[in-house]
Amino acid sequence: MPAYFTPELFRFLTRLKRNNNRDWFHGHKDDYEAHVRQPALRFITDLAAPLYEITPYLVADPRPSRGSMFRIYRDTRFSGDKRPYKTHVAMRFSHQGKDVHSPGFYLHLEPGGCFAACGLWHPEPPTLLKVRSAIVSRPDEWRAVRGLLNWDDASKLSRPPRGFPCDHEFVEDLKLRDLGTAVDLTEKQVCSPKFMATFTAACRKMSPIAAFLSRALGLKF
């Protein structure tokens, strides 16, 4: 089976980083379609079956817009950085009808920085409260999965959150604002014909975290 992605994807993104302007992008739109967008949509389409075997509650949506693939266009309305394009490719596989911040799987492709991830990044306070409450009320379940956590959380609280015990077994976890796990990927792996199996295996490895966080938020997994 041929590979979904080729080194041309990373070459395109490298060149885009050096030429992040609309004139250059429009002049190389065919390269973007051939080496980035269309391969990503094919990958999303074909992921539906193996993703269903992990959980039937997450969706691989191959629609060209509002689906699993993130737009390459940056939202510059409230940013001092006016570069119009992202220089990475991102895909998310979330619960049906839920936004990107639900605890599904995520794939990030960037020169020198490819990874699969799963978790909650910058959740809203009510969401974070549900997760912290689940950690306290279901300690055995959390103990079984917490070893998978490997995100750096620069915004971690210095003290336990209000309303939670200072001497709890998982007090350091209760201080976290971002909770998740990631699996690093190489460009060689991404460009291999076996990449679907590689990404699926990463999702299986991360799925205990996804399952705990989903149940904490009242979502099926």
C-alpha positions in Angstrom: 0.0 0.0 0.0 1.5 3.4 -0.9 2.2 6.0 1.8 -0.3 8.7 2.5 2.4 11.3 3.1 5.7 11.9 1.3 8.8 14.1 2.0 7.2 16.6 -0.3 4.7 17.5 2.6 7.6 18.5 4.8 9.4 20.3 2.0 6.2 22.3 1.3 5.8 23.3 4.9 9.5 24.3 5.2 9.2 26.5 2.2 5.9 28.0 3.5 7.6 28.9 6.7 10.2 30.9 4.7 7.5 32.5 2.5 4.5 32.9 4.7 2.6 35.3 2.5 -0.5 35.1 0.3 1.3 35.6 -3.1 3.7 32.7 -2.5 0.9 30.4 -1.2 -1.4 31.1 -4.1 1.5 30.5 -6.5 2.0 27.0 -4.9 -1.6 26.1 -4.2 -1.3 23.0 -6.5 1.6 21.8 -4.3 -0.5 22.3 -1.2 -3.4 20.3 -2.7 -1.2 17.5 -4.0 1.1 17.0 -1.1 -0.8 18.2 2.0 -4.5 18.6 1.8 -5.6 15.7 -0.4 -3.3 13.1 1.4 -4.5 14.3 4.8 -8.2 13.9 3.7 -7.4 10.4 2.4 -5.8 9.5 5.7 -8.8 10.8 7.6 -11.2 8.8 5.4 -9.2 5.6 5.9 -8.8 6.1 9.6 -12.5 5.7 10.2 -12.4 1.9 10.4 -9.4 1.4 12.7 -10.6 4.3 14.9 -14.0 2.6 15.2 -12.2 -0.5 16.5 -10.7 1.6 19.3 -13.9 3.4 20.1 -17.1 4.0 18.1 -17.6 7.4 19.8 -14.8 9.4 18.1 -15.2 10.6 14.6 -12.8 10.8 11.6 -14.6 13.4 9.5 -13.1 13.8 5.9 -15.2 16.8 4.9 -12.9 19.4 3.3 -14.2 22.1 5.7 -15.5 21.8 9.3 -14.2 18.2 9.4 -11.2 16.6 11.2 -8.5 18.6 9.3 -7.7 22.0 10.7 -7.7 24.9 8.3 -4.2 26.1 7.3 -5.3 29.7 7.5 -4.4 31.4 10.8 -6.9 33.6 12.7 -5.0 36.8 12.9 -7.9 39.1 14.0 -6.7 39.4 17.6 -3.0 38.5 17.2 0.0 40.7 16.7 1.4 38.0 14.4 -0.2 38.6 11.0 1.4 35.7 9.2 -1.6 34.3 7.3 -0.7 30.5 7.3 0.0 27.8 9.8 3.3 26.0 9.0 2.0 22.6 10.3 -0.8 20.2 9.4 -3.2 19.2 12.2 -6.1 16.7 12.4 -8.4 16.0 15.3 -10.6 13.1 16.0 -13.2 14.2 18.6 -16.6 13.2 20.0 -19.5 13.8 17.6 -20.7 17.3 17.9 -18.0 18.4 20.3 -15.3 21.0 19.7 -11.5 20.5 19.4 -11.1 20.6 23.2 -13.0 17.4 23.8 -10.7 14.5 24.9 -10.1 12.8 21.5 -7.0 12.1 19.5 -4.9 14.7 17.6 -2.2 14.4 14.9 0.4 17.1 14.3 2.7 17.1 11.3 5.5 19.7 11.2 9.1 19.6 10.0 11.1 18.4 13.1 8.0 18.1 15.3 5.5 15.4 14.5 3.4 13.8 17.3 0.1 12.2 18.2 -1.6 13.5 21.3 -4.7 13.0 23.5 -6.1 15.0 26.4 -7.5 18.4 27.4 -5.6 21.5 26.5 -6.7 24.8 28.2 -10.1 23.5 29.2 -12.7 25.8 30.5 -13.1 26.0 34.4 -16.3 23.9 34.5 -14.6 21.2 32.4 -11.5 21.2 34.6 -13.7 21.0 37.7 -15.4 17.8 36.4 -12.0 16.2 35.7 -10.6 17.1 39.1 -13.8 15.8 40.8 -13.4 12.5 38.9 -9.8 12.1 40.0 -10.9 12.5 43.6 -14.0 10.3 43.4 -12.5 7.5 41.2 -8.9 7.3 42.5 -8.4 3.7 41.5 -9.3 4.5 37.8 -7.0 7.5 37.8 -4.1 5.6 39.4 -4.3 3.1 36.6 -3.9 5.7 33.8 -2.0 8.7 35.2 1.4 7.2 34.3 0.6 8.1 30.7 0.6 11.8 31.4 3.6 13.5 29.8 2.6 17.0 28.9 4.6 19.9 30.3 2.1 22.2 32.0 3.7 25.7 32.5 0.3 27.0 33.8 0.2 24.4 36.7 -1.2 25.8 39.9 1.3 26.4 42.7 -1.3 25.5 45.3 -4.2 22.9 45.3 -7.3 24.2 43.6 -10.0 25.6 46.0 -12.2 23.0 47.5 -9.8 20.1 47.1 -7.7 18.6 49.9 -4.1 19.6 50.2 -3.1 16.1 51.3 -4.7 14.2 48.6 -2.7 11.4 47.0 -3.0 13.1 43.6 -2.7 16.7 44.7 0.0 17.4 42.1 -2.4 16.1 39.4 -5.2 18.3 40.8 -2.9 21.3 40.2 -2.7 20.7 36.5 -4.5 22.9 34.0 -3.6 20.8 30.9 -3.9 17.0 31.1 -2.7 14.7 28.3 -0.3 12.4 26.7 1.7 12.4 23.5 3.6 10.0 21.3 6.5 11.5 19.3 6.7 10.5 15.6 9.5 10.8 13.1 9.1 12.1 9.5 10.3 8.7 8.4 7.4 7.1 10.2 4.9 9.6 8.8 6.1 8.9 5.2 6.0 5.1 5.6 3.3 2.9 4.1 2.8 1.6 7.7 1.9 5.0 9.1 -1.8 4.2 9.5 -0.8 1.3 11.8 1.7 3.5 13.6 -0.8 6.2 14.4 -3.5 3.6 15.3 -1.1 2.0 17.7 -0.3 5.4 19.3 -4.1 6.0 19.7 -4.5 2.6 21.4 -1.6 3.5 23.8 -3.2 6.8 24.7 -6.8 5.6 24.8 -6.9 5.0 28.6 -6.4 8.7 29.2 -9.1 9.5 26.6 -11.4 7.0 28.2 -11.0 8.5 31.7 -11.3 12.1 30.6 -14.4 11.3 28.4 -16.2 9.6 31.3 -15.3 12.5 33.6 -17.1 14.8 31.2 -20.1 12.4 30.8 -19.0 11.3 27.3 -19.0 7.7 26.1 -15.8 6.1 25.0 
